[in-house]
Structure formats: C-alpha cells, structure tokens
C-alpha cells in the first residue's frame, strides 16, 4: 500500500536530529521509524534498498517531484529537498540563499566529519587508542571550526543573519552533541565561544526543536 505521509528512517544522532527538527519546523506530517545503528539495522537489505550507503537518516517522499515515491539519502540533501518542497527556511533572495547553502555545506564537509572524528577518539575509542595524536588533531580542528562559526555569528541572531534557516538546523545539533554526547564541554573550553553558546541556546529553545531532537530516540 502506498504511504501518504513522509517516511523518516533515522536515529536521534546529530545527522538524524537535523532532519526531524526540519520536519517539525516545517509542520510536515510524517511517520518515523527508528534505525538502531548499534544493532546493525542499517545493514539490513530493506534499509540498503533505501540507502545503499547504509547511513541514517533516509527520507522517503511518497509524492516525489514526478508524483512517484522518492528515497533521499544524505541529511544535507534532505534539508535542501524539504526547504525547496515547502518554500520554508531557505531565503528567496539569491545572495542569502547562496550564503545559506555555503553554511549548510560547511556543516556537511567540515563540522560533521571533524566533530564526529573528535567524538570517536575522545569519547568512544579511548580504550582502544592510547596515542594522543588523534585527540589532539581533532581537538584543534574542532576548536578551529567553532572559532569560524563564532566569528560568523558575531552580531547575528542566526548563521546568516536575522533569519533562521536550514543552515542553523544542520549545524546546531552537532554543536549540542559536543557537550551532550561527547561530554567535552571542558576539554574544548566551549565557554570561549560566546556567540556560539548564545545561538545554540536560542535554537534549542524553539518549540519544534524540542520535539524534533527526541524523534527516533532509543
């Protein structure tokens, strides 16, 4: 039977949270299925059929651009798809749109991979890797990226200015993860990044964010 709602397959990791937050912020009707990556559910054939790369999240739109079901992998691509589909959280102004996409890709290419590697070595692999190099390397890079973001947020409410966009939705779950999941607030001296802290608190206070962050929690 053809589904009528958007179908989200996810887990409330930062990459999963950004999509569930977007769905809530955009007021879209969807069903959510939790994929337990610790149990390897992302490698089951039914999931691979949706995403050959075996990563969460995946969004299935039963009514794609051609009226047929469309499966979308990669969280940044999902955010862009939803923003274009709904006309929300992606500025119409060409300059602001370009800036939004730049910071969306900044998260996808920089913050996500680097923060993820930091968390892996600092929090989860400490018993398997006792060499100081990876922690030092990713600590330095995480702080560099936070400084870039902190500078961008200077005198701004949100990443590109006064308007909350998919760039904010992409980035803030990863910043939140540094303290909530990686327990690295003191190690990274997150208090040094005052603009980032102010912005993060503003994002987390949004009603849709409070709901979206808990979707597909184990």
N, C-alpha and C positions, 0 to 999 in steps of 0.2 A: 504494500500500500504506500502510495506517495505521501511523504510527510508534507505538512503545510507550514510548519514553523522552521526557522533556522535551527540547525542541529550543531551543538558545540561539543567537541570531544577534547577534554582538557584536564588539567590539574592546577591547583592554585599555587603554581610557581610564578615567578615574575612574568615569564612569557605567556603563561596561561591567564594570569590576572589582567594583563593589559587588554585582552580581548573581551573577557567577561565584564570588565569595567566599561569598555566601549559599548557593549550591548546594553548595559544598564543605563548608561548616559544617554544613549540614543533612543531609549524607550522601546526597544525591539522585543518582540515575542520570540522566545527560543526555548529549546529543551537542552539540558546539559547532561552529558554522560562523563563520569569520572574515569580517567585512564590512570591506573596505578602503575607508574613507571618503575617503582621499586620491585614490583612483581613481574615486570617484563611485558605488561599488556600491550605496550606499543609495538611489540614484535609479533603480535598475533596477525594472522592473514587478513582478518576483517579490518584491522586498523591499517595495515600496509596498503590495502586496496584504496584507502582514503589518502594516505601519505606515504609514498614509497621511501621516504627518509626516516620513517619511524620516530617522529618527534611530535610532541604536543605543542601548541593546540592545532586542531583542524576544525574548520567551519564548513558545513555543507548548507548551501542555499538551495532549497528545492525549486526555487524560481530564479534561476540564473539569468544573465543578460539576454539569452536566447530562449528563455522560458523553460529551459531544461535544468535538472539538478547540476550544481557546480560544487565541486570539492576544492577547498582552498587551504593550502599549507603555508607556513611561514607567517608568524604573528604580525610582522610589519605589513605584509601584503594583505592580510585580513583587515587590519585597521584601515588601510587605504581603500580597500574594496567597500567596507561599510560606510566610510565617510563619503565616498562618491555615490553610493547607492542611496543614502539618506539625505545628502546635502548638508550634513552636520559636521562641525569640528574640523573642517578644512576650509580655510578662507577662500573666498571668491577672488579677492584681489590677487593678481598674478605674483606680485612681489612677496606678499605674505604667504601665499601658497607655496612658493619656492622655498622660503625660509622654513616653513613647517616641514616640508619634505626633507630638507637638509638635516634638520634635527631629528627627524624620525630615523633617517639613515645613520646619523651619528650614534644613536642608540643601538641600531642593529649591527653596525660594523665595529663599534668601539665599546660602549658601556656594557652591553650584554656579554660579548665574549670575554672581555677583560675582567669584569666583575665576577663572571662565572668561574674563570680560572682562579681568581683570587680566593673565592669561597671554597673551591675544591681543595686547594693546597692548604689554606689557612684553617679551615674548619673540618673538612671531611677526610683528608688524606694525611693528616698529621701523624698518624700511627704507621703509615706505610712509606712516608718520605720524610727523613730527618735532616735533609740538606736545606740550608737556609736560602739557597738561591731562588727557588720558585716563589716563596712567600715574599722575599724582598723585591723580586722583579714585579710581581703583580700588585704588591702594596704600592710601590712607586707609581705604577701606571694607573691604578685606581684613584690615587690622590691627584694625579695629573688631570685625569678626566673630570674629577669633581671640581677642580680649580677652573677648568674650562667652562663647566656648567655654571659654577658660582659667578663667574665673570659675566656670562650671558644673562643671568637673572638679575644683575645689578639694575636697580630702579625699574624692574618689571614685575608684574604680578605673576605672569606665566612665561614660558620659554620664549615665545615670540612677541610678547608684549602684554596687552590687557586681555587678550583672547585665549581662552583655554582650548587646546587643540589635541589632535591625536598624537602630537609630539610629546605633550605632557603625559598622556596616557601611556605612551611607550616607555618613558624614562622613569617616572616616579616609582613604579613597583620594584625596579632594580635598585634604586637608592634606598628604599624602605627595607629591602632584603639585607642590606649590609649590616643593619642592626638586629632585625627581627630573626633572620635565619642564620646569618653568619656570626652574629654576636661580636662584631668587630668595631663597635662604636668607639671604644677607647683606642684600640690598635690603630685605627685610621684617623683618630682625632677628628671625628665628624663635626664636632663643635666649631672647628676652624672655618667651616663653610656656612657662614651665617645666612647668605641668600638662599642656598640650597635647603637649609633647615626650615626657613620661613615658607618657602614654596612647597616643600614636602608636606608640611603641616596643613597648608591650605588645600592641597589636593586630597589628603586623607580625610579632611573634614567634610568633603562633598557627600551628600546622602547616597548617590548612586555608587560612589567609590566604596563606601562602607559595605554595601551589598555585594558589589562585583568582586571585591577582594576575597570573599569567602566562598564563591561559587566553585564547585568541584574540590572542596576540601575533603581530605581523608579523615 
